[in-house]
Amino acid sequence: MNIVVSCPECEKKIRVPEENIGKKVRCPACSAVFAIKAPKTAASAAAPAKPKPAPASPPPPPPPAHTDDDEDNDANPYGVTSEDLTPRCPHCAKELDSENAVICLHCGYNLRSRVRTEQKAVYAPTAGDYFLHLLPGIICVLVIIGLIVLDVICYRNMENWLDGSFLGNKARTPGEKDEWIVRPSMFTLYIVLATGFASYKLGMFAFRRLVLNNRPPEVILRSE
């Protein structure tokens, strides 16, 4: 059975078991330590009825001041019988891997930075995922090689391709001069500039895909 007592310091009502009468408790509000006395109602019920009210009893002596010695003499005011010193996460209260653990394996909370790391479950990428992810970069590399081969072919054959067209003719005899409205080297230059610009764009994409971002995107199963 529980009884209700008042703290003599802050007058807070505290409910304690009846068998703790005569023992010391600590007030949860002001931390004052005082002894539990039997309630007046129980004492008056046990005493025989009198025709006249009993004279007022003197007030109880003030409780002793709270000191460190009280804590040493009464270190278990709440009846604690065991202590659990297992290191626990301050975020999820689950047991840590060790006393020196930095990351909680249950919720991802970092005990040093006080930041919780997001946890997520993902599919493990397969060889097919890697191939499909890297395929655009490989195609870009092959196109760049093809453009370089095209430049070499144009450089070596442009004069023959334009000979006899409305753009001009090359000399047939040693003393004859070439007659060109637009020289073949100009066509070759334009082709090289166009393929060079395209190769630069394709090369940048291939570098990002094959070097900087060569892992396929994660497929999330669940996120916490």
C-alpha positions as CSV (number, residue, x, y, z in Angstrom):
1,M,0.0,0.0,0.0
2,N,1.3,3.5,-0.9
3,I,1.1,6.6,1.3
4,V,1.5,10.3,0.3
5,V,4.0,12.4,2.1
6,S,5.0,16.1,1.5
7,C,8.6,17.3,1.0
8,P,9.5,19.7,3.9
9,E,11.5,21.9,1.5
10,C,9.2,22.4,-1.5
11,E,6.0,20.7,-0.1
12,K,5.7,18.5,-3.2
13,K,3.5,15.5,-2.7
14,I,5.3,12.1,-3.1
15,R,3.8,8.7,-3.2
16,V,5.9,6.0,-1.6
17,P,5.3,2.4,-0.3
18,E,4.1,2.1,3.2
19,E,7.0,-0.2,4.1
20,N,9.4,2.7,3.6
21,I,8.2,4.5,6.7
22,G,11.3,5.5,8.7
23,K,13.6,5.4,5.7
24,K,15.1,8.4,3.8
25,V,14.0,9.4,0.3
26,R,15.1,12.2,-2.0
27,C,12.6,14.7,-3.4
28,P,12.5,14.5,-7.2
29,A,11.7,18.2,-7.4
30,C,14.3,19.9,-5.2
31,S,16.6,16.9,-4.4
32,A,16.2,17.3,-0.6
33,V,16.6,14.2,1.5
34,F,14.2,13.6,4.4
35,A,12.9,10.7,6.5
36,I,9.4,9.3,5.9
37,K,7.1,9.6,8.9
38,A,3.8,7.8,9.5
39,P,0.9,9.8,8.2
40,K,-1.2,11.6,10.9
41,T,-4.4,9.9,9.7
42,A,-3.0,6.5,10.6
43,A,-1.8,7.7,14.0
44,S,-5.1,9.3,14.9
45,A,-7.1,6.2,13.8
46,A,-5.0,4.0,16.1
47,A,-5.4,6.3,19.1
48,P,-8.6,6.1,21.2
49,A,-11.2,8.8,20.8
50,K,-11.0,11.7,23.3
51,P,-13.7,14.1,24.1
52,K,-11.3,17.0,23.7
53,P,-8.9,17.6,20.9
54,A,-5.3,16.9,21.7
55,P,-3.1,19.9,22.1
56,A,-1.1,20.8,19.0
57,S,2.2,18.9,18.8
58,P,5.3,20.9,18.2
59,P,6.4,21.2,14.6
60,P,8.8,18.5,13.5
61,P,12.5,19.5,13.4
62,P,13.7,20.7,10.0
63,P,15.3,18.1,7.9
64,P,19.1,18.0,7.8
65,A,20.8,20.0,5.0
66,H,21.6,18.1,1.9
67,T,25.3,17.2,1.9
68,D,27.6,14.8,0.0
69,D,27.7,12.6,3.1
70,D,24.0,12.0,2.8
71,E,24.5,10.7,-0.6
72,D,27.3,8.4,0.6
73,N,25.2,7.1,3.6
74,D,22.0,6.7,1.5
75,A,23.1,6.1,-2.0
76,N,19.9,4.1,-2.9
77,P,16.9,6.3,-1.8
78,Y,14.7,4.9,-4.6
79,G,15.3,1.3,-3.9
80,V,17.5,0.6,-7.0
81,T,18.8,-2.9,-6.8
82,S,20.9,-3.1,-10.0
83,E,22.7,-0.9,-12.4
84,D,23.1,-1.4,-16.2
85,L,26.4,0.2,-17.4
86,T,26.1,-1.1,-21.0
87,P,27.0,1.8,-23.4
88,R,23.8,2.8,-25.3
89,C,23.1,5.2,-28.2
90,P,21.7,8.5,-27.0
91,H,19.4,8.6,-30.1
92,C,17.8,5.2,-30.2
93,A,18.8,3.9,-26.7
94,K,20.0,0.6,-28.2
95,E,23.2,-1.1,-27.2
96,L,26.4,0.2,-28.9
97,D,29.0,-2.1,-30.4
98,S,31.6,-1.0,-27.8
99,E,32.4,1.8,-25.4
100,N,34.6,3.4,-28.0
101,A,32.0,3.2,-30.8
102,V,31.5,6.3,-32.9
103,I,28.6,5.2,-35.1
104,C,25.5,3.4,-33.8
105,L,24.9,0.4,-36.0
106,H,21.2,0.4,-35.3
107,C,20.2,4.0,-36.3
108,G,23.4,5.5,-37.8
109,Y,23.8,8.2,-35.2
110,N,27.4,9.7,-35.0
111,L,28.3,10.2,-31.3
112,R,31.0,12.8,-32.2
113,S,29.3,15.0,-34.7
114,R,25.8,14.5,-33.1
115,V,24.4,13.9,-36.6
116,R,22.3,10.9,-37.6
117,T,23.5,9.3,-40.9
118,E,20.8,8.3,-43.3
119,Q,20.5,4.5,-43.8
120,K,19.2,2.9,-47.0
121,A,19.1,-0.6,-48.4
122,V,20.0,-0.9,-52.1
123,Y,20.3,-3.6,-54.7
124,A,23.9,-4.8,-55.5
125,P,24.7,-3.8,-59.1
126,T,25.4,-6.7,-61.4
127,A,27.7,-7.0,-64.4
128,G,24.8,-6.2,-66.7
129,D,24.1,-3.0,-64.8
130,Y,27.7,-1.9,-65.2
131,F,27.7,-2.7,-68.9
132,L,24.5,-0.7,-69.6
133,H,25.8,2.2,-67.5
134,L,29.2,2.3,-69.3
135,L,27.8,1.6,-72.8
136,P,27.1,5.3,-73.7
137,G,30.7,6.2,-72.7
138,I,32.1,3.4,-74.8
139,I,30.0,4.4,-77.8
140,C,31.4,8.0,-77.5
141,V,34.9,6.7,-77.5
142,L,34.2,4.7,-80.7
143,V,32.6,7.7,-82.4
144,I,35.7,9.8,-81.6
145,I,37.9,7.2,-83.1
146,G,35.7,7.1,-86.2
147,L,35.9,10.9,-86.5
148,I,39.7,10.8,-86.4
149,V,39.8,8.2,-89.1
150,L,37.4,10.4,-91.2
151,D,39.8,13.4,-90.8
152,V,42.7,11.3,-92.0
153,I,40.8,10.0,-95.0
154,C,39.6,13.5,-96.0
155,Y,43.1,14.9,-95.7
156,R,44.5,12.3,-98.0
157,N,41.7,12.1,-100.6
158,M,40.0,15.5,-100.6
159,E,42.0,16.8,-103.6
160,N,41.2,13.8,-105.7
161,W,37.5,14.0,-104.7
162,L,37.3,17.7,-105.9
163,D,39.4,17.3,-109.0
164,G,37.3,17.8,-112.1
165,S,34.4,19.3,-110.3
166,F,33.2,22.9,-110.7
167,L,35.5,23.9,-107.8
168,G,38.7,23.3,-109.9
169,N,41.2,21.0,-111.4
170,K,44.7,20.0,-110.3
171,A,47.7,20.2,-112.7
172,R,48.1,17.4,-115.1
173,T,51.6,18.3,-116.5
174,P,54.7,19.5,-114.7
175,G,54.4,23.1,-115.9
176,E,50.7,23.5,-115.5
177,K,49.2,25.3,-112.5
178,D,46.3,24.0,-110.3
179,E,43.0,25.8,-110.9
180,W,40.8,25.9,-107.7
181,I,37.9,28.1,-106.8
182,V,38.0,26.6,-103.3
183,R,41.1,24.7,-102.4
184,P,40.7,21.1,-101.0
185,S,42.6,22.0,-97.9
186,M,39.8,24.4,-96.9
187,F,37.3,21.6,-96.9
188,T,39.7,19.5,-94.9
189,L,40.1,22.3,-92.4
190,Y,36.3,22.7,-91.9
191,I,35.9,19.0,-91.4
192,V,38.7,18.9,-88.9
193,L,37.2,21.8,-86.9
194,A,33.7,20.2,-86.9
195,T,34.9,16.8,-85.9
196,G,37.2,18.4,-83.3
197,F,34.3,20.2,-81.6
198,A,32.2,17.0,-81.7
199,S,35.1,15.0,-80.3
200,Y,35.6,17.4,-77.4
201,K,31.9,17.1,-76.4
202,L,31.9,13.4,-76.7
203,G,35.2,13.1,-74.9
204,M,33.9,15.1,-71.9
205,F,30.9,12.8,-71.7
206,A,32.9,9.7,-72.0
207,F,35.4,10.9,-69.3
208,R,32.5,11.6,-66.8
209,R,30.8,8.3,-67.5
210,L,33.9,6.0,-67.7
211,V,36.1,7.7,-65.0
212,L,34.3,10.1,-62.7
213,N,30.9,8.3,-62.5
214,N,31.6,4.7,-63.5
215,R,29.2,3.1,-61.0
216,P,25.6,2.5,-62.0
217,P,22.9,4.4,-60.0
218,E,21.7,2.8,-56.8
219,V,18.3,1.2,-56.7
220,I,16.9,1.8,-53.2
221,L,14.9,-0.9,-51.5
222,R,14.0,1.1,-48.4
223,S,15.2,4.2,-46.7
224,E,15.2,5.2,-43.0
